[in-house]
Amino acid sequence: MNRLWSAVLLGVVVAAGAQPPVAPSSPDATVMLAAVSRDESMLTGGIGPSKWTGKGTVAVEPLAHLTASGEWSGLACSSSANDTSTGQRNCLEFAHEYLSRPHVYTVISADGNGAVVHAAPTTLDECYGYRGAGTYSGATIRKSAIAASSAEFFAESALPRVLPQREGVAVRKALSAFVPKGLDTTEKLRIVAVRLEGQDMVVVQRVFADIANMPERYKLVFAVGTMGGGQLHILHWKQSSVDEEEALLGTIRLKNGGREFLVTAVSDPESHFFRVYGIRAGRLILIYTGGGFSC
């Protein structure tokens, strides 16, 4: 748990209160971002099989605040909130001022881009979680997306694409160089092609849904890299884990400067939160960790 608390506290900027986002009219204007998924398991603590929502419905969860210039900040209520009485009071205020009201978001990631999401009021659960339910219309959401309280300063990003077996052969062959150094086996890995600020990348992930009822030697994996000369150049590699699942939620792009971000949902047996990766000085780095809840 100490590792988790350190990661959360390092990346989250906790707001003093649950102030609503202001209208996006300047580089400092802020919008609320929300995670949206047809697969409810992406937005829950614990690791389990996929559980799909019904037609036209989604799971919705506030994720973070983001400015037009690309600055991320955390919510008043986050996965470390129940550590202190101040954090608990912030959560109660956030629940009263924001969660208790219906909200309308617009999908800004590629999956379901432009869809309008109506999020119903929700409440805090016993672990200070606040995943709620919503309906959507205007576009099809296949699996997961990122939505915003205003879409004014977002541009459309490229759709992450799961590579079929034939297209992923080169990546899988390159991954064999990492066995057993950081990788247990190249089996049951999902290869997703993404484009971030003009760079073609691959996300390599192994989630519970891919290995349910499989031998214990299969560990959960999340890595990002680029292919060149038949080799996979690793930009980020999360240590293989049996109890922390990290899965790609989507990518978003800002109109201002064309900055793009890769957003993931992370779950372990006791908590759930989000990570955001971006490009800084030509390098892919972790720039935000926050949201979610912990028991």
N, C-alpha and C positions, 0 to 999 in steps of 0.2 A: 504493500500500500504506500510506503514512503516514496517509491519510485513514481507512482501515479500522482501523489500530491505534489511532488516536486515539479513534474511536467506541467500540471495544471497551473500551479502558482507562477511558474516561469512565464507562461504564455498569455495568461489572462490579465487584462486590465479591467478591474471591477468598477463598474459605474457606481456613483454615490447613491443613485436612486433610479427608479424605473421611469425615466423621462421618455416620452414618446419621441420618435425621430422627427427632425424638422424637415420642411419641404426642401428637396434637392435643388438649390439655386446657386450654390457656390462650392468651391473645392472643399470647404469644411462642412458642407451639408451632410447629414447622416441619415441612412436608411436602416431599417431593421431587415435582416436576412433571416430566412426560415428554411429549414431542411424539410423536404417533401418526399415521401416515398410510398410506392404501392406495396413495398415489402416492409411490413411493420417490424420485422426483426432487426432492421438496420437502425432503428431508433429506440432500442430497448437495452437494458442492462442484461448481462448474462449472454451466453452463446447458445443459439439453438437453430432449428430449421426455419426456412422461410415461411412467412405467413402473409398471404396476399390479401389486400383490401378488396372490397367489392367494386363493381363497375362504377366509375365516376367518383370514387372516394379515395382519399389518401390519408396517411398519417402525417401530421404537421408538427414541427417543433421549432420555436425561435432558436436562432443559432448564434448571432453576433450582430454588432453594429458595424457598418462600413461607410467611410466617407467617399466622396467623389474623387479624391486624390489617392485613394487606396489604403487608408489607415484603418486597421481593425481594432475594435475594442470589445470587451466582454459585456455580458449582461449583468444586471444587478444581482441576479440569482444564478449561481453556477454550481458545478459539481463539488466545490469545496465550501459551499455556503453554510452547511449545517455544522461546520467546525466551530463556529463562534456564535454568540448571541446576536452580534451585529449582522452577521451573514444571514441568520434566520429572520431577523427583522426586515432586511433587504428583500428576502424572498417573499415574505408576506406582503410587503408593499408592492413588489412586482406582480404578485398574484392579483392584488386588488386593483392596481392601476392599469395593468395590461392584459393579463391572462383572463380576467373575468369578462372581457369584452370580445365581440366578434371582430375579426380582421380580414382584410382583403389583400392578397399578395398577387404579384405577377411573376410567372416563371421566367428567369433570366438565363438559365443554363440551356444547353442544346436540347436535351430530352424534354419535350413538352414546351418548348420556347413560346412565350406569349400566352400560355394558358392562364386563366384567372382562377385563383384558389380562394375559396371562402372558408376560413378557419373558424370553427365554432368556439365559444368560450370554453375554457378548461380550468382545472384546479390543480394545486400542488398535491402530489401523492406523498406517501409516508417517507420517501427518500428524497423529497424536494424535486422530483421530476415533473415535467409539464408537457409531455407529448399529448397532443390532442388529435381530433378528427377534423376532416375537411372534405369539401367537394370541389371538383374542378370542371372547367369547360373551356372550349375554344381551341384546344389542341390535345393530342394524345400523350400521356405520360406513360412510357413503357415500364420504367422501374423507379428511378429516383431523380431528384432535381433540386435546384436551389431557387428560391423565390425571394422577391424583395417587396417592401411596402411601396416602393416607387421604382419603375424601370427606366427612369429618365436618363440616368448616366451610364447605362449598360449597353454594350454592343453584343451581337450574337457570337458565340464561340463555337468551335468545331465540336461535333458530336463524338465523344469517346466511343470506340468501336472494338468489341470483343473479336479478336482474330480467330477465324476457324482453324482447325488443325493444320490444314495445308499451308495457310499463310504464316502460321506461327512456327514453322519448322526451324527457320534460321535462328529465331530467338531461343527456342528450346535447346537447340544444339549449343548455342553460346552459353546458355545457363549451366550446361554440364560442367563447365570449368569451375563452377562455384560449389560443386559437390565433392567432398563434404564440407568445404570451407564456407559456412554460413547457410548452406542449403542441404536439406536431408536427401531430397530426390527431386527430379524434374517432373514427376508424375503429379497429376491432379492440380496443375497450375493454370490459372486463367490469365491470358495475355491480352491487355487492352491497349490499343493504340490511341494516344492523345496528342494534341498539338498545343503547346504553351509558348506564347510570345514568339512565334515563328519557328520553334524547335519541335521536331517530331520526336516523341518519347514513347516508351512503352511502360505501362504499369503492370507489374507482375504480382498477382495476389492469389492466395489460397484461403478461402473462407470456409466456415463450418458447413455450409450447404453443399460444398463440393466434396467434402470428405466424411460426411456423416456415415457412421457405421463402418469406417475404414480402419486399417491398422493404426496403432498409436504412433508409429514412426512418422506419420504425416503431421507436420507442424503447420500452424497458421503463418502465412508469409505476406509481407507487403514490401515492394521495392519499386523504384523508378529508375529508368536508365535510357540510354540512347544506343542505337546500333550503328556501327561503323567498321568497315573492313572485316565483317564477319564476327566481330566481337561486341559484347555488351558492355558498355561503359556505365558503371553504376553511379548514379547521382544521389541516391538515397537508399539505404537498406535498413529496415527495421529488424532488429534481432528476432529470429524465428521464435515463436511462442506457442505454447499449448493453451494459454488462457487469455490472450488478447487478440481480438479480431479487428482488423482495420480494412475497410472497404471503400472504394471510390464512390463518392456521392455525385460528383459532377465537377465541371469547370465553369468559371465565369470570366467575362472580359469587360474591362472598363473602356468607355469611349475616351476618357482623358488619358492620353499617353499609351493606350492599348495594353495596359497591364492586365495580366491574367493570373488566375489563382486556381489551384487544384484543391478541392475540399473532400475530406474523408470523414466517415463515421467510425468511431472506435467503441468497442464494447468489451468488457471483461466480466467475470462473475459478480462484481460488486459495483460497477459503475458504467457510465456511458457518457461520451463527450465527442468533440470534433477537433480535427486538425486541419490547418490550412497551409499549403506550400506555395511559394512564389519564387520569382526570379529576382535576385539581387546581385548586381555586378556580374551578371552572366552566369551565376550559380543558383541551383535550386536549393532553397533552404526552408526550414520550418519557420513560419512567421507568426502563427497563432495557435494556441491550444485553449479550448474553453467550452462553455455551455454545458449542457447535460446535467447529470445528477450522480450521487453516490450514496450507498447505504452503509 
